[in-house]
Amino acid sequence: MSARTPRTSKPHEIVERALELSRADACVVIADEESSANLRWAGNALTTNGVTRGRTLTVVATVDGKEGTASGVVSRSAVTPDELEPLVRAAEAAARGAGPAEDAQSLVTGVPRTPGFTEAPAETSPAVFADFAPALGEAFARARAGGRELYGFANHEMTSTYLGTSTGLRLRHDQPNGTLELNAKSPDRTRSAWAGRATRDFTDVDPAALDAELAVRLGWAERRVELPAGRYETLLPPTAVADLLIYQYWSASGRDAAEGRTVFSRPGGGTRVGDRLSELPLTLRSDPAEPGLETAPFVIAHSSGGDRSVFDNGLPVGATEWVRAGELNRLTTTRHSAALTGLPVAPPVGNLVLEGGGDRSLAEMVAATERGLLLTCLWYIREVDPATLLLTGLTRDGVYLVENGEVVGEVNNFRFNESPVGLLGRATEAGRTERTLPREWGDWFTRAAMPPLRVPDFHMSSVSQGV
């Protein structure tokens, strides 16, 4: 780097300087400023806490050639001013060494500048736990007095993303993300119950209420009932519904469907857009402005692949109904895949809401159950067959037997084999939608709101020995 290069340090200045340094035909620069704070506890006592901060810079360079436009992407953490020009040159070299990009498009233009683009990044700190930590301490005392041991962690992250392009876009988004996972165990560790919450700021998380909920479940587990594998009427809580439908959402690529590779492919060609997936009037939707689940209102793509394209960076995203009143309405597309398939442009959005069911809570649905199973959560979910979106996984931390409207004991865990698309088609009741934390996918996707579902014949394919 030359001696006259500015010693940039602020995120927006780094974006601007990287764009100035670019010799490519077009360039996208993404600066992610990240901070996190966490608490961990075991056996009714805090064990560790910490704060981290970091910066990741991504440069996308595009180079036009006779055969088309190529792209090169390089991301690095903790980039210093002296490393900025080498990073830009590396992205350009990657583009020159690559073949034409299949998803090549002109970079996005005409999106209004985000207010606050030049302001300092938002940050989290231990102060986010100012009210939560004392309440957690009180929950420890109650659990100890009740013969329970609490384990778990709370994590809060703040990511400020600054996106600039050679076509003039200057966009910014601040994304808070908080998760709480709490396990209660009996002293002999033979009984376990789990609860999780997603939050933006921990002001809406009540440790005492969660501990009380887990105490009830540990009480249910004092009676043990062994059941064989089979199909059971099953109540899926919102967290389990979220895990299944998030995977469905991730699998809803318009291009893959049009090419005949997924459950959303129409036999003989085309997609199943317009087909009825559920007899219930369920709507599966995303909206960047959803209260409590707010997410980026524009595309942030650090790489191309699947349903994302670096050429779409900055493309506005809005409210989208993926399933409308039980019918498949949209599949995810980039501008490129939309042109290939004839489907509307529908970039993925960072939240997911299922609604349109009834007003009953999960407890009220239990009270209306003659005989069935009540799950806590799902775990270790893996895909078996993309053509049907058949998934397998395990139940965990409590499967309970319901008889005549009451929970009468805990049963063994199971491995399940089910397709979320099939479940939507067979579900006979959906309860009240509420914000929830997926257990399996909570490290990647936390902004979800789901109802509990009643499935008359959920397939428990084998017995599992997990707790």
N, C-alpha and C positions, 0 to 999 in steps of 0.2 A: 504494500500500500504506500502511496506517495506521501511525502512529508506534509503536504498541504491538505491531506484528507481530514475532514472534521472529526473530532473525537465524540461521535454520537453516542448517546446512552439512553435517551428517552425512546420508547417504542415507536412513536410516530416518526421520530427523526431517523431511526434505523430503517424504517420502511422507505422513507423518502430517499435516504442516501443509497440504499440498495437499488432503487429504481433509477437513480441518477447514474449509478455505475454500470447498469445493464447495457450491453451491446447487442442483445438479442432483438429479434423483430417485435417481440412482445414479451411482457414480463408481469408476473404476479408475485407479490411478497406478502407473507403472512407472519406476523409476530404474535406469539402466544405468551402472555405474561401470567404465570401461575403461582399461586400461593395456597398452602393448606395448613390446617390445624387439626390435631387429633387427640383423642383420649382413648386409653385402653384399660380394661379392668378384668380381674379374675378373682373368684372366691370372695366377692363382696368388698373388694378394695381396688383402688386405682393402682395400676402397675407402671404405665408409661404415658407420656404425653410429648408432643413435639410440634414444631412449626417448620415448614420448608418453603422455599421460594425458588423459582427457576424461570428461564426464558428459552423458548424454542423458536428458531427462525427457519421458515420454509421459503425457498425461492423456486419459482416455476419459470423456466425460460422456454420460449418457443422460437423455432427457426423455420422459415419458409424455404422450401426447395422445389425442384421441378416435379417431384413425385408427391408433394404434399407438405404439410406442416408437421414437424417433429417437436416433441416436448421433452424437457429434462427437469427432474425434480430432485432437489437436495435439501434435506433438513438437518439442522445441527442444534445442539443445546449449548447454552452459555457462550454464545458468540460474542467475542470482544470486537472493538472497532478494528483492530489489526486483522481480524479473521473475516471481515465482512466482504472485502473484494474477492479473496480466494473462494468464498462460498458462492458468490455470484458467478465467477468464472467456472466453477465446478458444475453449476446447473447448466450453463451454456455449453460446456464440453459434453455433458450428458445428452443434451438435445442434439448436438451435431453428430454424436455417435449413434443416435437412435434412428430407427426407420420412421416413416410417416406415422403419426398417431391416428388410429382409427377414429377416435372421438374428437378430432380436431374441429374447432369452431372458432369464429371470431370471438375475442374476449368481450365480456359483457360491458355495455356502455349505458349511460343515462340514468344511473341509480343515484339519487340525491346523497350528498355527503352526510355522514352521521354527525349530529351535534356532539361535541366532546371528543372528536377524533384526536385532538392535540393535548387532551388532558391526561394526567397521570393514571396508570392502571388502578383498578379497584383491587383491594387486598383483603384477605381475611386475617384473623389473629385469634389468640386464645380468648379474647373478649367475646367471641361468638358464643362461648359456653358459659357466660356470666350467670345466667339464670339456670341453665340446664345442669351445670356441675353440682351446685348445692342440692338441687332436687334429686339428682342421681345419688348423692350421699345419703339422703333420707330414704331412698328406695333400698339402698344397701342395708340400712338399719332394720327396715321392715322385713326384708328377705331373711336376714340373719335371725330375727326373732321368730319368723315363721318356718325356720328349718330349710331354707332354700339358699342356693348359691347362684349368684349372678355373674355371668361372663359376657364380654362383648366389647364393642368399640363404637366410637362416634367419630366421624370424619367430615370436615367441611373444607371445600375447595372453592376458590374463585379464579376464574380464567378470564382475562381481558384479551380479546382477539382484535388485532389491528390488521386490516386487509387493504392493500393498495395495489393498483394495477397501472400499467402504462397507458390504459385507455381513460384514466382519470378517476377511477373509483377510489374513494377514501371512506371505508366503512369500519365500524367498531361495534363489538358486542361484549357485554360483561355477563358471564354465566356463573351464578352461584350454584353449588351442588352439595347437599348435605345428606349423609346417610347415618342411620343408627341401626345396629343389629344387637339384639339382646337375647341371651340364652339363660334360662333358669334350669338348674339341675337339682335333683335330690342329692343328699349327702353321699349316698352309695353309688351315684352316677348311673343308676338303672333307669331313671326317668329324666326326660329332657323336653323342654318346650322352647319355641323360638318365636320372636316377634321382630319385625323390622319396620322402619319408617323412612321415608324420603322427606327432605325438608330443604327450604332455601336458607333458613337462618336459625333454626333450633328454637325459635320462640313458640312454635306450635307443637312441640314434642313434650309429652308428660310422662316422665319415668315412673311415677307412682301408678298411673293408669296401666302402663305396660306391665309392671310387676304384678299388679292385681290380676290382669288377664292371664299371665303365665302361671300364677298361683292356682287359678281355677283349673288350668289344663293339667298341671302336675297332680291335682286332686283327682281328675278324671282317670289318670294313669295308674292310680293305686289298684284298680282292678284290671287284670290282663285277660284278654280273650284272643285265642289263636284262631285265625281264619285261613282257609286255603285260597289259592289263586282262583280267579274267576272274574265275572262281570258283576259289578255292584252299582246300585244307585249311589251316586257320589256327589257330595257338595264340595265344589272347588272354591276356596276363598279367593279374594281379589288378587293376592300375591301370586297364586298358582295360575290364575287366568292370565295375569300379566306375562309371566314367563312363557306361556304357550303362544300368546298372540304377538308378543314381541318377535318370537322366532318366525311366526307367519309373516309378519311385517318385513322382516329382513329377507324373506324368501319370495317377496312379491315383485320381483323384477319383471318389468314389462317385456324386455327383450328376451329373457330366458323363457317366459311364457309363450311369446310369439314363435320362438324357435322349438317349441314342443318339449321343453325340458322340465316343466314343473307341474304342480297340482293345478296351476291356473292356466294351463294349456288346454285348448279345445281340441278334442279328437278330430282329426282331419285337417287341422290348421287353424291358426288364429288363437285368440285368448278367450277366457271365460267372462270377460267384462260383460255385465248385464245378466249373468246367471244368478239364480237365488242360492245363497249359501246357508241361510237359516230361515226357518219358519217364524222365529221370533223377530220383532221389528228392530233388530239391533243395528246400530250405526257405529262403525269403527272410524275414527277421524283423528286428525292432527291439526293443531293451530298454534303458530308461534306465540300468539297473544293469550293462550289459555290461562286464566287466573291460577296462580300457584304453580303452573307448569311452564312458565315462559321460557322460550328458547330462541335461538338465532333466527331472525327474519330473512336471512339470506344464506346462500350456499357457502359453506366453508369446506373446501376439498383440498386436503393435503396431498392427495394422490388420486390417480384415476383407477377405476375398476368397479365392476358390478354396476351399481346404480349411482355412481359419483364420477364426475369428470372435472379435472383441474381447469378446463376451459369454461366451466360454468361458475367459477368463483365469483361471488357477488350477485348472482342471479336471485332476485327476490323470491321468497317462498311465502305462501299464504295458507289459509285454512283449506284443508283437503279432506273429503270424505272418501275413505278407501272402500268401506262397505256402507251402503246407504239403505236403511230399512230392510236389512237382510240380503240385499243384492250387491254383488261385486261391482264397484263403481270406478275405481282407479287402480292402476298398478304403477310402481315407481319407475320413472324414466329420467334420463338426461335429455338435453336438447338433441344430442346425436341419436340416442335410442328411440326417442319419440319420432324423429324423422324416419327412422328405419321401419318402425312398426305401425305408424299412423295413429299412435295413441297420443293423448294430450301430454304436454310437458308437465311432469309431476315429480319434482325433487323430493327426496325424503325429508321429513321434518323431525326434530329432536324430541318429540313427545307423542303419546298415544293414549286415546280415550275411547273406551267402549261404553255406550249408553243406549237407552231405549228399552230397558227392561222395566221391572216393577219398582216399587218403593220399599220392599221388604228388606230388612237387614239380614245378615247371615244368621243371627240368633233366631230371628223370626222364621227363616227357612228351615232351620233345625227343628223348631217347634212344630212345623208342618210335615215332618218326615216320619213315615211309619217305620221304615227300617232302611238304614243306609250307612255310608261312611262319610265322615267329615275329615278332610285333609287339613294339614297345617301348611305345608309347602312342598315344592318339588326340587329335585337336585340332580346334578349330573345328567343333564338333558343332552341327548345326541340324536342326530338324524339317521334314520334307517333307510328311508326310501324317498327321494325327492319327488318322484312322480305322484305320490300320494301325500307327501309331507308327513310320513309316519315318523314319529319321534319315540324314543325310549328314554327312560330315566327312573329315578327312585323317589319314593316318598321319604320324608325325614321329619324328625322332631315332633312326632305325634300324629297317628291316624286313629280316629275315634269311632266307636260304634254308636250309632243313634238308633234307639228303639222307642216307638210311641212318643216321639217328640222330645226325648231326653237323651243326653249322652250318658251311656251306661258303662263305659270302660274304654281302655286303649287296646288296639289290636296291633298285630305285627306290621312291619313295613312291607312294601311291595315294590317290585319293578313293574312299570306300566309300559304299554305300547298303545299310543294314540296319535291321531292327527288333529291339530287344532282346527283344521277346516272341517274334518268329520265331526268334531265336538260341537262346533257351531251349528251343524246341521241336525244334531241329535239332542241338543240342549232343550229342556222343556220349561226352564224358568231362569230368568236373570233377575237378580236383586238390585239393590240400590248401588249406584256407582260411587266409589270413593277413591281418594288418592292412595296409592299403595307402592310398596317397594318390591320389585321382583327379587326372589332369593338367588336364582341361578345367574341372572344377567345384571345384577345390581352393580357390578363393577363397570358396566358399559352403558347401561340404559336405566335411568332412575325416574324419569318424568312420565309417570303413567297413572291413569285412573281407570279402575275396572270394577264391575259388579261381581258378586259371587254367582256361580252358575250351578244349576242342577242338571246332572247328566244321568239318565236312567240306567246306563250300561257301560260305565267306565271300565276299561279293560285292565285289570290287575293280572299281568301275565305270569308272574311268579312271586314267591315269597322272598323277601330280602331280610337279612339278619342285621341291617343297620339300625342305629338308635334313632 
